[in-house]
Amino acid sequence: MPTSAIPAPILQALDLAHASWRTILEQGLDAMARANPGYLPALAVDAYLPTEHRLFAAFALPLDQVRYVLVGEGPYPRAESATGVCFMDGAVGELWCDSGLSKPVNRATSLRNFMKMLLVASGRLQAHDTGGAAMAPVASSARSDGSIRTLAQLQENLTRNGFLLLNAALVFRSTVAPAIDARAWQPFLQTVLAALAARPAPPTLILWGKIAEQLRKLPETAALPQVVAEHPYNLSFIQHQGMQQLFGPMDLLRSQ
């Protein structure tokens, strides 16, 4: 299927991507269409998240600035939360409250555990004690010591460090299992990863969860350094030493 035959709403969503990605993303959509000709036409007339043409919002980061590719499972299953950028919950504003993490952060389980892992990595929280009593003084300090205050600032810090924040399935549909949508998007991601692997300094691929781990089987990932962890909705993610070692030096919770 040529690009001209890809449904207009899907092509329109490319406008939120940086121009440096346009040809690659179009090639990825063409690869999807060849592998499964009926998928994109059916998706275009279905209800899916993210809304507001944010399907490719993660690609706002220019291609030559990508140093890490972080791949999660799929968008948050709530319209107000799914932004097209993995783990960045659109319903979250403030990160902190008097008792610890804010209620919206705690509701977004994966984000909550990611935040706690960052606090452990920075030495502000002990891995064996991340409950409410331990979080309260951390939050109190964070609101006065130069820490970031909002999720938008966290996303800015990740972007500044060169993170392309993707999902294995770029859409969420209540009627389709995430693994099925992820399988359909795999040719698209193969095209993206091939372009990144061809760069002089290939970025590090960070895979969170079993669906994202399926990308390890692709030949396009062989040239990419890889770090793998369980999905952050698991409490054990907080104590993952590989993640602490990777993110600790970045100090993402500090204003940068």
Secondary structure, DSSP 4 states (H G I P E B T S, - for coil): --GGGS-HHHHHGGGGS-GGGHHHHHHHHHHHHHH-TTHHHHHHTS--BS-TT-TTGGGGS-GGG--EEEEES---SSTTT--SSTT--TT--B-EETTEE-HHHHHSHHHHHHHHHHHHHTTSSBTTB-SHHHHHHHHHHHTTTTB--BHHHHHHHHHHTTEEEEESSS-B-TTS-HHHHHHHHHHHHHHHHHHHHTSSSPPEEEEESHHHHGGGGSGGGTTS-EEEE--TTSGGGGG-HHHHHHHGGG-TTB--
